[in-house]
Amino acid sequence: MYPQVIFENRKPNRIATIDEYRQSGGYQALTMALQKYSPKEVQQVVIDANLQGRGGAGFPAGLKWKSVADNFPFPRYIISNIDEYEPGTFKDRVMTHTDPHMIIEGMIIAGYAVSGEKGIIFVRPSYENSALILEREIRIAREAGYLGKHILGSNFSFDLVVHRSGGRYICGEGTAQINAIQGKRPHPVQSPIRSTERGLWDKPTVLNNMETLVNVPHIVRHGAEWFKGLAKTKTSAGTKLYCVSGRVNRPGCFELPMGVRLGEIIDEYAGGMLPGHEFKTCLPGGASTYYLQKKFYDVEMDFDSLKKAANRLGTGAIIVFDQKTCLVGATLNLLDFFVRESCGFCTPCREALPFIRDLVRRIEEGEGKEEFIPMIRRMSQHTWKSYCAFSPGATMPVTSLLDNFPEEVHEHISQRKCPFKGRQ
Amino acid sequence: MLHEELLNTLRSQIARAVSPREMTIDVMFALQNHYGYLSDEALEEGARLLSMTPLELEELATFYDFIYREPVGRYVIHICDGVVCWMNGYESVMDYLSKKLGIKPGETTVDGLFTLLPTACIGYCDLSPAMLINGRAYGPLTPGKIDDILNRLRAEAPRPRMAR
């Protein structure tokens, strides 16, 4: 068993209380930060700890905070979310049902690090329970003096609110989320000005993934070297919440060292493949990553190692496919999702994704032609000209299907049917 | 008209917001809970509260999955059609529910109790195949489990809110 940091207080079917969180050292980091460290020092320890953003891009959280320059205006905002619409991802939900005060403390310290005054937690409708839990625990934290004016007798004042979403994948994109919170149509904004300079209500705004933030109190308490030591690989740091779903015996969310091998996660923690099912591939970090070739079964699951394997860690949500599952069918399902969830604002995404989806559907239904393959590749290239990263992300499964599993596509075309239909 | 109490609550929330529009989703959800869905009347009422035109609010109402612009049943069943649920039998869950309820996806039962909607990944991939009914998640679904859930909801249901 590896050290449990984020899940230290995880209990079957119960949420940790504020007292249990405090007994495990909770809110000590906030006290330390307010009494001993300047905001700049908090930024520095998080930079030293190499805390990479857990939402997918892996951008160092401390550097993001540092980009809020001293002369930027006030008020400043921190936004985090329990929105995780990325198929396969459910770690934020598990976190809110495990130790909600770790989230609250992480957000307060992040607020302190950028001299923010308000934090907003953006919650999707299917996680209404998480919204209610957080609202209740935020009240408890406020009564305990961790939120509000002059926190723990310091000069720092900060408060947290829950903001409910109407439910859309695109709201997970940073600039779209800022639009959503302001009650505007939530489409991404292509702007040379970063959100850290001009974001929510045109004020400096830091968006951090919730899993990124829960690591902050531990880094402040135990230091950068300790945090780096948690990881298995040199270029990564900390632990990671890996969500495993699909054809495994024990789907779930596991806290393991960053850089643990994929095979170990699937075999040891997710209980291995279902009886009679054999590993074919996985999407290693949610739907917007590439189908992984079997030769990378033992890849170290961190940002750099997956990049070297021409893939992405994404959200660390591992969707496992077996040899009986048709990857053309799976890709069609994913494209249906992306087409439906495209906000429709910019042309490459709005037009290219349905075009690709229709070609893949024809292949799946036995009406495919070999000439579709270069057409899909060309259309996928166009999505890189979209406003946001979600659109090229949407084409990652289909391009990796063509690259890594071409025989499955050719079989569909030559047999003029889905070879998996009726095989199970 | 809305209950005065609810209207006053919404007005005071809007007054506290940085800008009225910040409250758009909360107002739409509150109206939807009150009317059963976001009717044209509710939309106009919401727009007035938020100092927006009905068209501006409509633009947002139709953007989001969980705002219902058409009448729905007392229980709205959102069946996850994400890739994990697809792999784990989404289609048979949808077929089973359609058969049991006698409706197609997008329709509402004649007694006004159930609406069936396919929905983008709801984030319960560890409980796949999964569905969400009035905010509560259920899974992994089997025909037996679905029967139990439907029977329980039927027994719990007060008089249908919008029998048609």
Interface residues (C-beta under 8 A of the other chain):
Chain A: E84 Y85 E86 P87 G88 T89 F90 R93 R124 P125 S126 Y127 E128 N129 H163 R164 S165 G166 G167 R168 Y169 A180 I181 Q182 G183 K184 R185 P186 W201 C243 S245 G246 R247 P251 G252 C253 A287 A317 I319 F321 T325 G329 A330 N333 L334 D336 F337 R340 E341 C343
Chain B: V18 S19 P20 R21 E22 M23 T24 I25 D26 M28 F29 L50 E59 L60 F63 Y64 D65 F66 I67 H78 D81 G82 V83 V84 W86 M87 N88 T119 A120 C121 I122 G123 Y124 C125 D126 S128 L132 G135 R136 A137
